[in-house]
Amino acid sequence: MRDSSEWLTTPEAAAYLRVHPETLRSWARKGTIPAAKLGNRGGFRFKRMDLDRFLESRKSGGAD
C-alpha cells in the first residue's frame, strides 16, 4: 500500500482524479486544489491525501 502523503506528478494526479492534466493544472493555478509549484516552468506536485480530500469535498458538493 502506498503512503497517503506521497507526492504525485501532474499526469499521475490527473489519472488518479480521472481528469485531463490541463484541467488539473488550471485548478492548481486557481487554488481550487492544493499543489506545490516547482520552479519557474510551472510544474506542480500533488499530495495523494489532498487529492482524496478534494474528491470527498466534490462528493459532498464542496468544490467546483
VOFI-581201 format. One line per 3 residues: number of its first residue (from 1); for each residue x, y, z of N, C-alpha, C, O, CB. Coordinates in steps of 0.1 Angstrom, whole numbers, plus 5000, padded with zeros to 4 digits. Glycine has a CB too. Layout:
<sites>
NUM> X,Y,Z,X,Y,Z,X,Y,Z,X,Y,Z,X,Y,Z  ...
</sites>
This chain:
<sites>
1> 5008,4988,5000,5000,5000,5000,5009,5012,5000,5019,5013,5007,4991,5000,5012  5005,5023,4993,5012,5035,4992,5010,5044,5003,4999,5044,5009,5009,5042,4979  5019,5052,5007,5018,5062,5017,5009,5073,5013,5010,5078,5002,5032,5068,5021
4> 5000,5077,5022,4990,5088,5018,4996,5102,5017,4989,5110,5011,4979,5088,5029  5008,5103,5021,5015,5116,5020,5023,5117,5007,5031,5126,5005,5023,5120,5032  5023,5106,4999,5030,5105,4987,5027,5117,4977,5016,5121,4976,5027,5092,4980
7> 5038,5122,4971,5037,5132,4961,5035,5126,4947,5042,5117,4943,5049,5142,4961  5026,5132,4939,5023,5127,4926,5026,5138,4916,5024,5150,4919,5008,5122,4924  5030,5134,4904,5032,5144,4893,5018,5148,4888,5008,5142,4891,5041,5138,4882
10> 5018,5158,4879,5005,5162,4873,4999,5151,4865,4987,5149,4867,5008,5174,4864  5006,5144,4857,4999,5133,4849,4994,5122,4859,4983,5117,4857,5009,5127,4839  5002,5119,4869,4997,5108,4879,4985,5113,4886,4975,5105,4888,5009,5105,4889
13> 4985,5125,4891,4974,5131,4898,4961,5132,4890,4950,5129,4894,4977,5144,4904  4963,5136,4877,4952,5137,4868,4946,5123,4866,4934,5122,4865,4957,5143,4854  4954,5113,4864,4949,5100,4862,4941,5095,4875,4931,5089,4874,4960,5090,4859
16> 4947,5098,4886,4941,5095,4899,4927,5101,4900,4917,5095,4905,4949,5099,4911  4926,5114,4896,4913,5121,4897,4904,5119,4885,4892,5122,4884,4915,5136,4898  4910,5112,4874,4902,5110,4862,4898,5123,4855,4887,5124,4850,4890,5101,4864
19> 4908,5132,4854,4906,5144,4847,4918,5146,4837,4928,5140,4839,4904,5157,4857  4917,5156,4828,4927,5159,4819,4938,5166,4827,4935,5174,4835,4922,5167,4807  4951,5164,4824,4962,5171,4831,4960,5186,4830,4963,5193,4840,4975,5167,4825
22> 4955,5192,4819,4954,5207,4819,4943,5211,4828,4944,5222,4833,4951,5211,4804  4933,5203,4830,4922,5207,4839,4928,5208,4853,4925,5217,4861,4910,5196,4839  4936,5198,4857,4943,5198,4870,4952,5210,4872,4952,5216,4882,4950,5185,4872
25> 4960,5213,4861,4969,5225,4862,4960,5238,4864,4964,5246,4872,4977,5226,4849  4949,5239,4857,4941,5250,4859,4936,5251,4873,4936,5262,4879,4929,5250,4849  4931,5240,4879,4926,5240,4893,4937,5244,4902,4935,5252,4912,4921,5226,4896
28> 4950,5239,4900,4961,5243,4908,4964,5258,4907,4967,5264,4917,4973,5234,4904  4964,5263,4895,4967,5277,4894,4957,5286,4900,4960,5297,4906,4968,5281,4879  4944,5282,4900,4933,5289,4906,4932,5287,4921,4925,5295,4928,4920,5285,4900
31> 4939,5277,4927,4939,5274,4941,4927,5265,4944,4924,5263,4956,4938,5286,4949  4920,5259,4934,4909,5250,4937,4914,5237,4944,4906,5231,4951,4902,5247,4924  4926,5233,4941,4931,5221,4947,4946,5224,4952,4953,5231,4945,4932,5209,4936
34> 4949,5220,4964,4963,5222,4969,4974,5216,4960,4972,5205,4955,4964,5217,4983  4984,5224,4957,4995,5219,4949,5008,5226,4953,5008,5237,4958,4992,5221,4934  5019,5220,4951,5032,5226,4953,5038,5229,4939,5038,5221,4930,5042,5216,4960
37> 5041,5242,4937,5046,5246,4924,5061,5244,4924,5069,5246,4933,5043,5262,4922  5066,5239,4912,5080,5236,4910,5087,5246,4901,5083,5246,4889,5082,5222,4905  5096,5253,4906,5104,5262,4898,5096,5272,4889,5084,5275,4892,5112,5254,4889
40> 5102,5278,4880,5096,5288,4871,5089,5283,4859,5082,5290,4853,5107,5297,4866  5090,5270,4857,5084,5264,4845,5069,5260,4847,5062,5256,4838,5091,5252,4841  5064,5262,4859,5050,5260,4862,5046,5246,4865,5034,5243,4864,5043,5265,4851
43> 5055,5237,4868,5052,5223,4871,5046,5222,4885,5048,5231,4893,5064,5214,4870  5038,5212,4888,5031,5210,4901,5034,5196,4906,5036,5187,4898,5016,5214,4900  5033,5195,4919,5032,5182,4925,5020,5182,4935,5017,5193,4940,5045,5178,4933
46> 5014,5171,4936,5002,5169,4944,5003,5158,4955,5008,5148,4951,4989,5167,4935  4999,5161,4967,4998,5151,4977,4986,5142,4976,4975,5147,4974,4999,5157,4992  4988,5129,4976,4977,5120,4975,4966,5123,4985,4954,5122,4981,4981,5105,4976
49> 4969,5126,4997,4959,5128,5007,4951,5141,5004,4939,5142,5007,4965,5130,5022  4957,5151,4998,4950,5163,4993,4940,5159,4982,4929,5165,4982,4960,5174,4989  4944,5151,4973,4936,5146,4962,4923,5139,4968,4912,5140,4963,4943,5137,4952
52> 4926,5130,4978,4915,5123,4984,4905,5133,4991,4893,5131,4990,4920,5113,4995  4910,5143,4998,4901,5153,5004,4894,5161,4993,4882,5163,4995,4910,5163,5012  4900,5164,4982,4893,5171,4971,4882,5162,4966,4871,5167,4964,4903,5174,4960
55> 4884,5149,4964,4874,5140,4959,4862,5140,4969,4851,5140,4965,4879,5126,4957  4865,5139,4982,4855,5139,4992,4847,5152,4992,4834,5151,4993,4861,5137,5006  4853,5163,4990,4846,5176,4990,4837,5177,4978,4826,5183,4979,4856,5188,4990
58> 4841,5171,4967,4833,5171,4955,4821,5162,4956,4810,5165,4951,4841,5166,4942  4823,5151,4963,4811,5142,4966,4801,5149,4974,4789,5147,4972,4816,5129,4973  4805,5158,4984,4796,5165,4992,4792,5179,4987,4785,5186,4993,4802,5167,5006
61> 4796,5181,4974,4792,5194,4968,4800,5206,4971,4796,5217,4969,4778,5197,4971  4813,5204,4977,4821,5215,4981,4828,5222,4970,4827,5235,4970,4831,5210,4991  4836,5216,4962,4844,5222,4952,4837,5223,4939,4827,5216,4936,4858,5214,4950
64> 4842,5233,4930,4836,5234,4917,4844,5229,4906,4841,5229,4894,4832,5248,4914
</sites>
